[in-house]
Amino acid sequence: MPHQYSRANHAHDPHSADGERLQKILAQAGFGSRRKCEQIILDGRVEVDGELVTELGTRVNMQRQQVRVDGSRIRINDRHVTLALNKPKRVLSAMEDPKGRFTLRDIIGDKYERVFHMGRLDYDSEGLILMTDDGELSQHVMHPKYEVEKTYIATVEGKLSGTVARRLVTQGVQLDDGWIKLDRCSILDQNREHTLVKVVLHSGKNRIVRRIFGAIGFPVRRLVRTQIGPIKLGELKPGSYRVLSQAELRSLSKEVGL
């Protein structure tokens, strides 16, 4: 439970003489107009270094202090960038390849030299990959502890029944490295030859979706990852990328405990 800030409590004084006004920081973080951000402060929703702050004159240095709104940490750091990239088929989830294959670096170029990918997609799969130069964020996104959901659209060979789709959620399937269940599985469309399936799962194991459907006799012919946690692929075209908005970054950070 955060403590109410008081000027008499100098040991936990959140004010920083060389910092920026708190409402300006909130506005920069995407919480709305300066007036709206002032109201967020007055409503008692903001903490600075664990102290509840309701004074509009509060100054904060984001290099040394932590600000949380409704318990979620604000991350404003011009030194870091986080990207959403739509990986096409036959692009390697790596920054370089001794065999000369097309890589993620070929898509983003040299503008963001220090970014690296958070997780992978296999060579023949498509869709959303998150990239960042923020080591702390990357560790949290990839750590099994936080169980970030991933959503895929899979085209599988054959006519998959609703019963089998439900069984993948309730019972799962045994692979070489143990049992695995899907969190959700729904049939979007099908014909006699193929079934379009939406799959949600936490596991980040290599080729996991292809292995699951292959194990029950429905080989995956196309696989597209459309969402990682709260971040959606949306209308991002294959072979292109965009910088995450502050609102998206806040949602992702909250999801992984930052």
Sequence and secondary structure as in RCSB ss.txt:
>XXXX:A:sequence
MPHQYSRANHAHDPHSADGERLQKILAQAGFGSRRKCEQIILDGRVEVDGELVTELGTRVNMQRQQVRVDGSRIR
INDRHVTLALNKPKRVLSAMEDPKGRFTLRDIIGDKYERVFHMGRLDYDSEGLILMTDDGELSQHVMHPKYEVEK
TYIATVEGKLSGTVARRLVTQGVQLDDGWIKLDRCSILDQNREHTLVKVVLHSGKNRIVRRIFGAIGFPVRRLVR
TQIGPIKLGELKPGSYRVLSQAELRSLSKEVGL
>XXXX:A:secstr
  EE  TT GGG    TTSEEHHHHHHHTTS  HHHHHHHHHTT EEETTEE   TT EE TTT  EEETTEE  
  TT  EEEEEE TT BSSS  TT   BHHHHHTTSSTT EEES   TT EEEEEEES HHHHHHHH GGG   E
EEEEEEES   HHHHHHHHHT EEETTEEE  SEEEEEEE SSEEEEEEEE    TTHHHHHHHHTT  EEEEEE
EEETTEE TT  TT EEE  HHHHHHHHHHTT 
